[in-house]
Amino acid sequence: MAYDREHDISYLETYDIETGERKLLHTYDFLIEAPNWSHDGKFMTFNSKGKIYKYIIETDETVEVKSGNIVHCNNDHVLSPDGKSIAVSDNTHPDEKWGFSSYVHIVPFDGGEPKQVTPNSPSFLHGWSPDGETLVYCAFRDMENGADIYAINVNGGEETRLTDAKGLNDGPEFSPDGKHIWFNSVRTGLMQAWRMNADGSGQTQMTFDEGWNTWFPHISPDNKKVAMICYKAGDLEPGEHLPHKNVELRTMNADGSDVKTVVKLFGGQGTMNVNSWSPCSKKFAFVSYRINEEFVTED
């Protein structure tokens, strides 16, 4: 059987960590991915069909964010600390070396022209420092060693390598105080959540679950809780982050204690790739999916 993800039924949802309520905000009859919650709490952004969109919470309205010639945005994007821009990973320009590409751009919400930040590809954005000066991202630079985490000034220039561990190191996000970067790494076998100092020192494993691959640890704005997505070990390779899987969303305290499952869903890739905490730190957003059987065809 063959199926194109473009026709996934997508459910934009929230989870309340205090009440345990799971709430459906909007259903889309096409693929949407990776919600960010705005700093003022009024909207969420997500990617779909190569574009970035705003979902206005109060009016239940979805509008496109104009991005100029950036028309192949993937599910790695993050809002600027001042709320005026969104930084995106985009594969509009091909890269012959890897067979795929991803460059980081900054797109102003007022409709201005996008600005390319990373000179090298592939670069997959995940974090923006609280002071607005630095972006952190997962990047492939060496075909043998996999992906590491890099940092770069928002105005571009030379990138700084922060990790040097064979395999996949991904999902870097700054803590709200700018002191740490949370990320996930496969260096100890399964994918696990890690934390390091902002300069790359003090890399520390934060989850130790032998039955699960833990991806994308998202730290809450109050620096107290972490939300993450987990795949059951054996359902896929530790370095794979695939769609159409039964996954669990988990939370834990910022010191790694009290790990617990809060949501079970059908999803994976696109569910919670980027930080989606509400500004009050009481809720986070995510996307669950259903396969639209109308578009399943024989191979």
VMD Tcl script that draws the C-alpha trace (Angstrom):
set ca {
  {0.00 0.00 0.00}
  {1.16 3.56 -0.72}
  {0.16 6.78 0.94}
  {1.14 10.43 0.57}
  {1.31 12.26 3.92}
  {-0.02 15.42 2.31}
  {-3.53 14.08 2.95}
  {-3.13 13.18 6.63}
  {-6.02 14.28 8.81}
  {-4.32 16.58 11.33}
  {-5.67 17.41 14.79}
  {-4.21 20.50 16.47}
  {-4.52 19.87 20.20}
  {-3.38 21.09 23.60}
  {-2.64 19.34 26.88}
  {-3.08 21.00 30.28}
  {-0.46 19.72 32.74}
  {-2.49 20.84 35.77}
  {-5.91 19.40 34.88}
  {-4.87 16.63 32.49}
  {-7.32 17.93 29.90}
  {-6.62 17.12 26.25}
  {-8.40 19.68 24.04}
  {-8.95 19.67 20.28}
  {-8.56 23.15 18.77}
  {-8.93 22.53 15.04}
  {-9.06 19.68 12.52}
  {-7.34 20.02 9.14}
  {-7.94 17.63 6.22}
  {-4.28 18.00 5.19}
  {-0.88 17.70 6.82}
  {0.17 20.32 9.36}
  {3.24 20.00 11.57}
  {5.12 21.35 14.56}
  {3.08 24.03 16.37}
  {4.83 26.92 18.15}
  {2.82 28.87 20.73}
  {3.29 32.65 20.50}
  {4.79 34.52 23.44}
  {1.60 36.55 23.91}
  {-0.53 33.39 23.86}
  {-2.75 34.62 21.03}
  {-1.72 32.32 18.18}
  {0.24 29.29 17.12}
  {2.41 28.85 14.05}
  {2.83 25.63 12.09}
  {4.12 24.51 8.70}
  {2.07 22.97 5.92}
  {2.79 22.39 2.23}
  {6.05 24.32 2.48}
  {4.51 27.44 4.01}
  {4.16 28.80 7.54}
  {0.71 29.56 8.94}
  {-0.76 31.26 12.00}
  {-3.66 29.71 13.86}
  {-5.49 32.51 15.71}
  {-6.80 30.90 18.88}
  {-9.62 33.33 19.74}
  {-11.18 33.38 16.26}
  {-10.29 29.81 15.17}
  {-8.81 31.35 12.00}
  {-5.81 30.15 9.97}
  {-3.77 32.65 7.93}
  {-0.59 32.33 5.89}
  {2.62 34.02 7.00}
  {4.13 35.63 3.91}
  {7.65 34.30 3.42}
  {8.77 35.65 0.05}
  {10.81 33.14 -1.94}
  {10.98 30.71 1.00}
  {8.35 28.17 -0.07}
  {9.65 24.81 1.16}
  {9.67 25.24 4.92}
  {10.00 22.03 6.92}
  {8.91 21.29 10.47}
  {11.80 23.08 12.20}
  {10.88 26.66 13.09}
  {10.96 28.89 16.16}
  {9.68 32.33 17.16}
  {12.00 35.22 17.99}
  {12.12 36.36 21.63}
  {10.56 39.72 20.69}
  {7.74 38.00 18.78}
  {8.41 39.96 15.58}
  {9.92 37.17 13.46}
  {10.01 33.44 12.90}
  {13.15 31.55 11.98}
  {12.58 28.60 9.66}
  {14.43 25.74 8.06}
  {13.77 25.68 4.32}
  {14.89 23.40 1.49}
  {14.05 25.63 -1.46}
  {17.66 25.57 -2.70}
  {19.04 22.07 -3.47}
  {22.30 20.66 -2.11}
  {23.95 18.16 -4.48}
  {26.31 16.71 -1.85}
  {23.56 15.38 0.41}
  {20.66 14.99 -2.00}
  {18.54 17.21 0.24}
  {18.99 20.64 1.74}
  {17.94 22.85 4.61}
  {19.06 26.41 5.25}
  {17.95 28.59 8.16}
  {16.19 31.87 7.34}
  {14.56 34.57 9.45}
  {11.15 35.74 8.23}
  {9.58 38.91 9.69}
  {5.89 38.66 10.53}
  {5.24 42.07 8.95}
  {5.85 40.63 5.50}
  {9.44 41.70 4.90}
  {11.93 39.68 2.90}
  {13.47 36.56 4.50}
  {17.14 36.67 5.51}
  {19.38 33.60 5.14}
  {21.45 32.94 8.28}
  {23.29 29.65 7.82}
  {25.84 29.47 4.99}
  {25.96 25.67 5.09}
  {23.42 22.91 4.52}
  {21.76 20.78 5.79}
  {20.91 22.86 8.89}
  {17.73 22.17 10.87}
  {16.77 24.94 13.27}
  {15.43 24.31 16.78}
  {16.38 27.11 19.17}
  {16.68 30.89 19.54}
  {18.54 32.33 22.54}
  {16.52 34.48 24.99}
  {18.73 37.50 24.25}
  {17.87 37.20 20.55}
  {21.49 36.88 19.44}
  {22.03 33.18 18.70}
  {20.37 30.33 16.81}
  {21.11 26.66 17.50}
  {20.47 23.86 15.06}
  {21.17 20.27 14.08}
  {23.55 20.05 11.10}
  {25.06 17.37 8.89}
  {28.65 18.24 7.98}
  {30.38 14.85 7.92}
  {28.71 11.88 6.23}
  {30.44 9.35 8.49}
  {29.72 10.93 11.87}
  {26.07 11.88 11.44}
  {24.67 15.14 12.80}
  {25.91 17.49 15.51}
  {24.63 20.65 17.13}
  {25.88 24.06 16.02}
  {25.31 27.68 17.00}
  {25.45 30.81 14.88}
  {24.80 34.53 15.30}
  {21.43 35.69 13.96}
  {23.30 37.87 11.46}
  {25.20 34.89 10.08}
  {28.95 34.37 9.97}
  {30.90 31.35 11.17}
  {29.08 28.54 12.93}
  {30.29 27.03 16.22}
  {30.15 23.30 16.76}
  {28.78 22.40 20.20}
  {28.67 18.58 20.13}
  {31.06 16.01 18.74}
  {29.43 12.62 19.22}
  {29.02 10.00 16.53}
  {25.43 9.44 15.45}
  {22.54 11.84 15.63}
  {22.47 14.86 17.95}
  {19.33 16.87 17.36}
  {16.64 19.22 18.68}
  {18.68 21.87 20.52}
  {16.68 24.47 22.50}
  {17.82 27.13 24.94}
  {16.51 27.18 28.48}
  {14.56 30.37 29.30}
  {17.50 31.79 31.26}
  {19.90 31.08 28.37}
  {22.23 29.01 30.54}
  {21.52 25.59 29.04}
  {20.67 23.90 25.78}
  {18.38 20.87 25.80}
  {18.78 18.34 22.99}
  {18.46 14.65 22.15}
  {21.28 12.26 21.30}
  {21.69 8.63 20.28}
  {25.25 8.40 21.62}
  {24.40 5.90 24.39}
  {22.37 3.54 22.21}
  {18.75 4.60 22.28}
  {17.72 8.20 21.67}
  {17.67 10.07 24.98}
  {17.18 13.62 26.28}
  {20.35 15.55 27.15}
  {21.28 18.95 28.49}
  {24.47 21.00 28.17}
  {25.74 24.44 29.03}
  {25.17 27.08 26.37}
  {28.84 26.88 25.34}
  {28.63 23.11 24.77}
  {30.30 22.06 28.00}
  {28.79 19.82 30.66}
  {26.85 17.51 28.34}
  {24.60 15.46 30.65}
  {22.13 12.66 29.90}
  {18.71 13.44 31.42}
  {16.57 10.38 30.50}
  {17.52 6.73 30.90}
  {14.51 4.74 29.67}
  {15.67 1.46 28.15}
  {12.31 0.81 26.47}
  {11.86 4.10 24.63}
  {13.54 6.48 22.24}
  {13.05 10.01 23.59}
  {13.07 12.96 21.17}
  {12.87 16.73 21.32}
  {12.90 17.70 25.01}
  {11.06 21.04 25.21}
  {11.68 23.14 28.30}
  {8.76 25.24 29.62}
  {8.98 29.06 29.86}
  {9.18 28.88 33.67}
  {12.15 26.48 33.36}
  {10.41 23.84 35.49}
  {8.99 21.19 33.13}
  {10.10 19.32 30.02}
  {7.74 17.84 27.40}
  {9.04 15.23 24.96}
  {7.88 12.67 22.40}
  {8.76 8.99 22.82}
  {8.84 6.04 20.43}
  {8.79 2.47 21.72}
  {12.16 0.79 21.24}
  {12.00 -1.68 18.36}
  {9.31 0.20 16.44}
  {12.04 2.03 14.52}
  {15.77 2.65 14.63}
  {16.94 4.93 17.47}
  {17.95 7.64 14.99}
  {14.64 7.57 13.11}
  {11.82 10.03 13.75}
  {9.00 8.70 11.59}
  {5.30 9.47 11.05}
  {2.37 7.12 11.51}
  {3.55 5.55 14.77}
  {1.92 4.99 18.13}
  {3.86 7.38 20.35}
  {3.68 8.84 23.83}
  {4.07 12.41 25.01}
  {5.83 12.58 28.36}
  {6.70 15.24 30.88}
  {9.37 15.44 33.55}
  {10.83 17.97 35.92}
  {13.79 19.98 34.67}
  {16.11 17.96 36.94}
  {15.05 14.73 35.16}
  {12.73 13.49 37.91}
  {9.06 12.46 37.75}
  {8.98 11.19 34.17}
  {5.42 10.27 33.21}
  {3.28 9.64 30.15}
  {0.52 12.23 29.71}
  {-0.79 11.56 26.16}
  {-0.86 8.51 23.88}
  {-1.49 9.18 20.20}
  {-0.96 8.20 16.56}
  {1.69 10.49 15.12}
  {5.44 11.01 15.41}
  {7.07 13.21 12.78}
  {5.31 16.57 12.96}
  {3.63 15.97 16.31}
  {5.92 18.08 18.47}
  {9.21 18.82 16.67}
  {9.56 22.31 18.14}
  {8.86 23.99 21.46}
  {5.09 24.36 21.81}
  {4.63 25.42 25.44}
  {2.10 28.13 26.23}
  {3.62 31.30 27.73}
  {2.02 30.45 31.12}
  {3.79 27.03 31.18}
  {0.49 25.28 31.95}
  {-0.20 23.82 28.49}
  {1.61 22.61 25.41}
  {0.36 22.10 21.86}
  {0.82 19.09 19.60}
  {-0.58 17.44 16.47}
  {-2.07 13.97 16.27}
  {-2.95 12.32 12.97}
  {-5.24 9.93 11.16}
  {-4.56 8.36 7.77}
  {-7.13 9.48 5.20}
  {-8.14 6.17 3.67}
  {-9.42 7.90 0.51}
  {-5.84 8.48 -0.60}
  {-4.38 5.05 0.14}
  {-3.48 3.29 -3.13}
  {-2.03 -0.04 -4.20}
  {1.75 -0.02 -4.84}
}
mol new
graphics top color blue
foreach p $ca { graphics top sphere $p radius 0.5 }
foreach p [lrange $ca 0 end-1] q [lrange $ca 1 end] { graphics top cylinder $p $q radius 0.2 }
display resetview
